[in-house]
């Protein structure tokens, strides 16, 4: 029992550090702006072998968090640890975790090009190998719903299905992963894909990756790419 408790404490601490690191990376990419009284974006991760999640607080810059500011919640939304109020988007995070047991991390951001697609209510197509391998499908758009509501959570899980990401109309991007690294890699790949789609459209109509090849590319990235099988990208 003592060993289990020590392992749980270690998992908690490591995951808090990884959330803080992820926030800094998102800040460097310009995906989570801080506007004084408003801080965009939120990050969460499921604690291993539990019904608890760690989630970022409301109103604080995600690029400047420390691990003590991360909130611990159960999947019913009850606070377990932390003095700060969790993000207002918690209902959407909880809805995804409840529906998708294979999801252990969620990142919500406002990347420029991906958000432009959300404003246009237009899905992001697969035009790059990275998008094919790390996301595996177009990114659909969820109809406009007031942020922070249970209704938004329901709409997100409906549009997300078994996929990796969705756009929130007039709002931003949500990505998921089995780890924070996976969700972060998907966020970057989607924004790059959206940017390149926009740039390519100034020349000609972009050619998408053939649908018959997307699953093949994704499987290769997930199981064979890199130095060993099942290698996951680690972004620092």
C-alpha positions as a printed Julia matrix, in Angstrom:
236×3 Matrix{Float64}:
   0.0    0.0     0.0
   2.83   2.4     0.86
   4.52   1.67   -2.49
   1.24   2.3    -4.34
   0.79   5.62   -2.52
   4.33   6.73   -3.35
   3.82   5.79   -6.99
   0.56   7.77   -7.09
   2.31  10.83   -5.63
   5.1   10.48   -8.19
   2.6   10.18  -11.07
   0.76  13.27   -9.84
   3.94  15.32   -9.58
   5.28  14.22  -12.98
   1.98  14.94  -14.7
   1.79  18.4   -13.12
   5.27  19.15  -14.42
   4.3   17.92  -17.89
   1.19  20.14  -17.96
   3.33  23.15  -17.0
   5.86  22.26  -19.73
   3.05  21.86  -22.27
   1.69  25.3   -21.38
   5.11  26.84  -21.98
   5.41  25.15  -25.38
   1.93  26.33  -26.39
   2.9   29.83  -25.28
   6.05  29.79  -27.44
   3.94  28.78  -30.43
   1.47  31.59  -29.7
  -1.46  29.2   -29.28
  -2.57  30.45  -25.83
  -2.63  34.23  -25.61
  -2.89  36.18  -22.35
  -4.99  39.33  -22.51
  -4.76  40.6   -18.96
  -8.17  39.59  -17.64
  -8.53  36.74  -20.16
  -6.29  33.74  -20.67
  -7.15  31.5   -23.59
  -6.77  27.75  -23.7
  -6.75  24.92  -21.18
  -4.93  21.64  -20.61
  -5.86  18.5   -18.72
  -4.54  14.98  -18.2
  -5.96  11.84  -16.61
  -4.05  10.43  -13.65
  -3.1    6.79  -14.4
  -5.39   4.09  -13.01
  -7.82   6.54  -11.41
 -11.0    8.53  -12.01
  -9.16  11.8   -11.42
  -7.81  14.42  -13.77
  -5.4   17.31  -13.45
  -6.64  20.47  -15.16
  -5.46  24.03  -15.56
  -7.08  26.87  -13.58
  -9.36  29.54  -15.01
  -7.98  32.96  -15.94
  -4.25  32.29  -15.56
  -1.73  32.42  -18.41
  -1.05  28.85  -19.49
   2.54  29.71  -20.42
   3.33  30.88  -16.88
   1.74  28.27  -14.62
   3.47  26.45  -11.8
   2.58  22.92  -10.77
   0.88  23.99   -7.52
  -1.73  25.92   -9.52
  -3.0   22.81  -11.33
  -6.38  21.59  -10.03
  -7.28  17.97   -9.26
 -10.87  16.94  -10.04
 -12.81  13.71  -10.21
 -14.82  12.78  -13.3
 -17.98  14.15  -11.71
 -16.38  17.58  -11.46
 -15.77  17.53   -7.72
 -12.62  19.3    -6.58
 -10.08  17.03   -4.89
  -7.03  19.24   -4.57
  -6.13  22.84   -5.32
  -7.21  26.26   -4.11
  -7.96  27.71   -7.57
 -11.08  27.43   -9.7
 -10.61  25.08  -12.67
 -11.09  26.19  -16.24
 -14.65  26.99  -17.26
 -14.24  24.43  -20.06
 -14.07  21.61  -17.52
 -17.5   20.18  -18.58
 -16.14  19.52  -22.06
 -12.99  17.86  -20.72
 -15.05  15.64  -18.42
 -17.46  14.7   -21.2
 -14.57  13.53  -23.38
 -12.88  11.54  -20.61
 -16.13   9.8   -19.71
 -16.9    8.87  -23.32
 -13.36   8.02  -24.4
 -11.39   5.83  -21.94
  -8.47   5.8   -24.4
  -8.08   9.58  -24.04
  -5.69  10.59  -21.27
  -4.94  14.17  -22.32
  -6.87  17.11  -23.77
  -5.55  20.44  -25.06
  -7.72  23.41  -26.04
  -6.0   26.24  -27.91
  -6.63  29.22  -30.19
  -4.07  28.79  -33.01
  -4.42  31.48  -35.69
  -4.97  29.41  -38.82
  -6.99  26.62  -37.22
  -9.22  29.23  -35.58
  -9.68  30.93  -38.96
 -11.13  27.65  -40.23
 -13.39  27.53  -37.16
 -14.64  31.07  -37.88
 -15.3   30.11  -41.49
 -17.09  26.98  -40.21
 -14.9   24.91  -42.49
 -13.24  21.6   -41.65
  -9.44  21.34  -41.87
  -8.51  18.82  -44.59
  -5.57  16.43  -44.53
  -3.0   18.0   -46.88
   0.24  17.01  -45.09
   1.88  13.74  -44.15
   2.16  14.98  -40.55
  -1.59  15.57  -40.38
  -2.22  12.12  -41.84
   0.12  10.43  -39.38
  -0.61  12.35  -36.19
  -4.34  13.07  -36.65
  -5.55  10.66  -39.3
  -8.61  12.54  -40.52
 -10.08  15.92  -41.37
 -10.9   18.08  -38.34
 -14.67  18.76  -38.2
 -16.35  21.88  -36.85
 -18.71  21.85  -33.85
 -21.61  24.27  -34.23
 -21.47  27.39  -32.09
 -22.38  26.74  -28.46
 -21.71  28.99  -25.46
 -18.32  27.98  -23.95
 -18.22  26.34  -20.55
 -21.61  24.63  -20.87
 -22.72  21.02  -20.65
 -24.27  21.49  -24.08
 -20.88  22.26  -25.59
 -19.49  19.06  -24.07
 -22.29  17.03  -25.66
 -21.72  18.63  -29.06
 -17.97  18.07  -28.86
 -18.19  14.35  -28.1
 -20.79  13.94  -30.85
 -18.54  15.58  -33.45
 -15.33  14.04  -32.1
 -16.51  10.43  -32.2
 -13.39   8.27  -32.23
 -11.31  11.03  -33.78
  -8.42  13.11  -32.45
  -9.62  16.71  -32.77
 -12.48  19.12  -33.39
 -12.82  22.82  -34.11
 -15.18  24.94  -32.02
 -17.0   27.4   -34.28
 -15.79  30.99  -33.72
 -13.62  29.73  -30.89
 -10.63  27.41  -31.35
  -9.28  23.87  -31.42
  -9.55  20.83  -29.13
  -7.11  17.93  -29.49
  -6.93  14.64  -27.6
  -4.32  11.96  -27.09
  -3.33   8.95  -25.06
  -0.61  11.24  -23.65
   0.02  14.97  -23.46
   2.78  14.52  -26.04
   0.29  13.03  -28.5
  -2.26  15.8   -27.96
   0.46  18.44  -28.3
   1.86  16.89  -31.48
  -1.65  16.81  -32.96
  -2.19  20.48  -32.08
   0.99  21.52  -33.87
   0.31  19.29  -36.88
  -3.22  20.66  -37.28
  -2.11  24.29  -37.12
   0.68  23.66  -39.65
  -1.8   21.86  -41.92
  -4.3   24.73  -41.65
  -1.59  27.31  -42.41
  -0.27  25.38  -45.42
  -3.81  24.89  -46.73
  -4.35  28.65  -46.63
  -1.0   29.33  -48.33
  -1.56  26.68  -50.99
  -4.95  28.18  -51.82
  -3.19  31.34  -53.0
  -1.61  29.21  -55.74
  -4.21  26.57  -56.59
  -6.77  24.29  -54.98
  -4.82  22.17  -52.44
  -4.54  18.46  -53.12
  -5.46  16.37  -50.08
  -3.65  13.21  -49.03
  -5.52  10.27  -50.67
  -7.98   8.81  -48.19
  -6.86   5.32  -49.08
  -3.37   6.21  -47.82
  -4.2    8.14  -44.64
  -4.82   5.07  -42.47
  -1.64   3.46  -43.81
   0.45   6.52  -42.97
  -1.08   6.83  -39.52
  -0.42   3.19  -38.72
   3.19   3.54  -39.85
   3.75   6.64  -37.68
   2.17   4.94  -34.66
   3.88   1.55  -34.92
   7.04   1.71  -37.03
   8.43   5.25  -37.36
  11.5    6.16  -35.31
  14.01   3.96  -33.54
  11.57   1.35  -32.29
   7.94   0.31  -32.58
   5.29   2.2   -30.65
   7.62   5.19  -30.25
   5.62   8.28  -29.32
   6.81  11.79  -30.21
   8.27  13.72  -27.28
   8.22  17.46  -27.74
  10.32  19.64  -25.47
